[in-house]
């Protein structure tokens, strides 16, 4: 390979690397711009536990108040734990 061909190869390789770098920077810039313009859902504040509705009222459909849902058998077998009951 002659000296001129080596110089042309290096120049073309550098040109290729610059193109790849510019492409990566453009993809990052466009994605950041889209993310900053996106409509974000408003977060609804969670009420403190003492102000939840119906906290102190008895459930009219509860046959055994004070017992876990499903009765003692379900509590003994751990069936209520799957749904988060304790």
N, C-alpha and C positions, 0 to 999 in steps of 0.2 A: 504494500500500500504506500502510495507516495505521500509526501508531507502535506500537500494541498488537500488530498482526500481525507487525511486524518483531521485536519483543521475543520473541514466541512462536517465531518462526522461529529466532532465535539460540539460545534456550534448548533447543529441540529438536535443533539442530545440535550444540550442546555435549554434550547427553545422548547423541547418536549417537557422537560422538568418544570419550566416556568409555567407552561400551560396547565399541567397537572396541579401545581400549587394554586394557581388562580382559580381553577375549577373547584378545588376543595374549599378555598376561602369563600367563593360565591355560594356554595351549597350551605355552608355554616351561616353566612349572612342572611340568606333568604329564610332559613328555618328560624333564626332568631327573630327576624322581622315578623314572620307569621305568628310566632308564639307571643310576641308582645302585642299584636293586634287581636288576638283571640278573645272571644267573649267568655269570661269566666263566670261560672254560676255563683250566685250569692250564697254565702254560708248562713244558714239559719241558726241563731244561737240556741243552745240547748238549755232548757229551763233547769234550775237547781232541783234536786230530788224532792225537796219539801213542797214545791209548788206544782208538781205533776197533778193533773186532774185525776180524780177518783182514787187518790192514794189512800185515804182513810175510810172510804165507803166500802161496805161489804158487797161482794158479788152476789146478785140475786139468784144466779144459777148455781151457786156453790152449795152442795148438799152438806158438806162438812167443812165449815170455816176453820182455818188454822191447820188444815191437813194439806199435804202436797197434792198437786193435781194427779189424779189417777189413784189416789188412796195410798195406804201404807204399803201394800204389796208393790206398787210401782216404785215407791221410794226405796224399799228394801232391795229391789232388783236393779236400781239405778236407771230406770227408764226415763225419769224426769231430767236426768243430767244431760241427756243428749240435746234437749231443747233449752238448756241453760237454767233449769229450775233447781232450786235448792231447798 
